[in-house]
Amino acid sequence: MTTTTLDELRDAVLAWVQNISGREIVLANSGEGAIPREPYVEVFIELFENPTSQASAISEDGLVETVTANVRATITLNIYGDNPMQAASRLARSLFSAGRYLDLWQVCGLGNVENATDLTALQTGALKPRAQMKFNVYSVFSDEFISSFFEHVKIKVDGKESEDILGGDNPRQKAAVCLS
C-alpha cells in the first residue's frame, strides 16, 4: 500500500464496485442528479482521520512540505434493483480475492466487513429491493504544500504579522519557522 489521496481512494472504490457488481454507480453526496434506473449501487465514503498520526517532512530544498496521516474510511454500499443481497454477498467475498492487490489494496488495507442487511421495503405500493453493506479500509493520505503558501497566509503571533516573523528570503528558514 502506498500513500494516496481521497480522490485516488474514491476512484479505486468506484472502479472495484463497478467491476464486481456490473451495476451503475452513484457517488452519494456528489451533487444533484437524476436517480439512475435500477440496478445501481450508491457509494458513501466517510473519513475518520487520526490527528495523532499526522507527520510532516520538508523537502531537501525546503520548498515543499509533505503531510501524511492515517485515515480510516467507512464505505457504505446501498445496492438497489434485482437480487441486491446476492450482489452484496459477491462484493463482500471479492474483498478477500487476491485480485484486490491489483486495485483496492494499492491504496488501502481492509479493516473489517460487516454483514449485509436486506433493506427491501414497501414503497408506493410495491416492494423496492435494496441491500446495504459496510466495510472499513485504512489508508495513508499524503498532501504536499509549497512553502510559498506560508508567504501568502497572514497570521499574527505576539502582535507581529507573519511576514515580520518569517523575514528573509531563505525558504528553508521560512518553512522551519512555520513548522516549529
N, C-alpha and C positions, 0 to 999 in steps of 0.2 A: 504494500500500500504506500502510495506517495502522498505528499501534501496536495491539497486540492482547494477548490473554491465551491461556494454554494451552487454556482451555475454548472460546474462540472458534475457535482453530485446529482443535481436535479436532472441533467441531461442523461446521465448513466441510468438513473432510476426509471425515467420515462422510456428510454430505449429498451431496457430489460422488460418492463411491463408490456410494452407493445410487442416485443419479440415472443414472449411466452404466451400471452393471452390472445394475441391476434385481434384485439378489440381497439376501437378508437380510444384515445387518451384525452382526458380533460384535466388540466392542472388547476386545482382548487385555488380560489382567491387570486386569480390571474387576470381579473378584469371582467367586463361584461361580454357576453356572447351567448349564442343560442345553444340550448341543450342538444347534444347530438342524438341521432337515432340510436336506439339500442341495437346491439350490445355495446357498452362502453365502460371504461374504468375511470373513476375520479381519483386523482392522486393528491394527497395533502401531506406536506412536509413541515414538521415542527422542529425547531432547533433549540437545543439546550447547551449553552456554552459554559464551560467551567472557567471562571475568571482566574483561578489559581494556577491554571495550566498554561497560561499565556507566557510566551517568551519572545524576546526581540533580539535581533542581531543587525549590526551595521556593516555594510559592505566595506571592502578594503579601501576604496577611495572616499568613503564617508558620505557618499551621495544618496545611498538607498538604505532604508531601514526595512527589514522583513519581520513581520509579527506573525507568529503562529499560535494556534490554540486548539486544544482538544474539544471536539464537538460531538454531542450525541444527537442524532436525528431520529425522531419517531415518524415513521411513514405509515399513513393510513390509506388503504385502498378500499374504495366503495365500488363494488362491481355490480353493474346493472345489466339486465337482459337475461337471455337464455342460460339456464343452469349456472347461476353465479357461484354456488358452493363448489361445484366441480372446478370452475376457473380459479377460485381462491385456493383450493387444495393443490392444484397444479402449480400456481405461483409459489405457494409455501414450500412445496417439495423442491422446486427448481432452485431455491436459495441454497440448498445443500449439494447442488450439482457442481462438479469440477469445472464446468463451463463458466461459472461465475468469476473464476480467476481471470477470464479474458475480458470481462466487462465490469460488473459491480465492484469486485474486490480490488480493482486497480485504484479505486478512490475511497473505499471504505471497508470496514470489517463488520461482520454480523454480530449483533449483541444478543437478541432473542427474537423469537417469533411467537406471537400469541395465537390462540385457537381462532379459527374463522367463525364468524357468527352469522347465522341466517337471519336477515332483517326483512324478509319478504313481508309486505304489508298490503292491506286493502286500501287502494286509492281510487277515488272516483268510480266506485262500483266494480273494480277489477283488482286482482292480485298483481302487485308490481314486484317481480323478483329482484332481490338485492342481497348481497353478502358483503361483509366487511372483514378485513384482516389488517392487523397491525404488526409491525416489526421495528426493531431498533437497530441502527447501524452507528458505527463510530468512525469519525474522520479527523484528520488534522488539516484545518483550514490555514491557509497562508495568504497574506496580503503584503504588498510592497508599497512603501510610501517614499516618495522622492523628498530629499531633505529640504528642497525649496518650499515644500509645504509649510515648514516652520517659519519661513520668512514672510508668509502671507497671513498667518494667523496672529492676530494682535491679542495678547493677554497681558494682564498686569500681575506682577509679583513684587510684593513690598513697595507698591506705588510706582514701579518702573514699567514702561512699555516693553514688550518682548524684544523689539529691535535694539533697545538700550542694553538689555540683558545679554542678547546674543552677540552683539558687536563684532566687528571684524569680518573678513571675507573668507575665513577658513571653514569649509563645510563640515569638516570633522569636528572642529571646535563647536560649531553651532549645534550639530546633532548630539554631541556629547553633553552639552549644557541642557538641551531639551530633555534628554533621557535621564539625566541624573536627578 
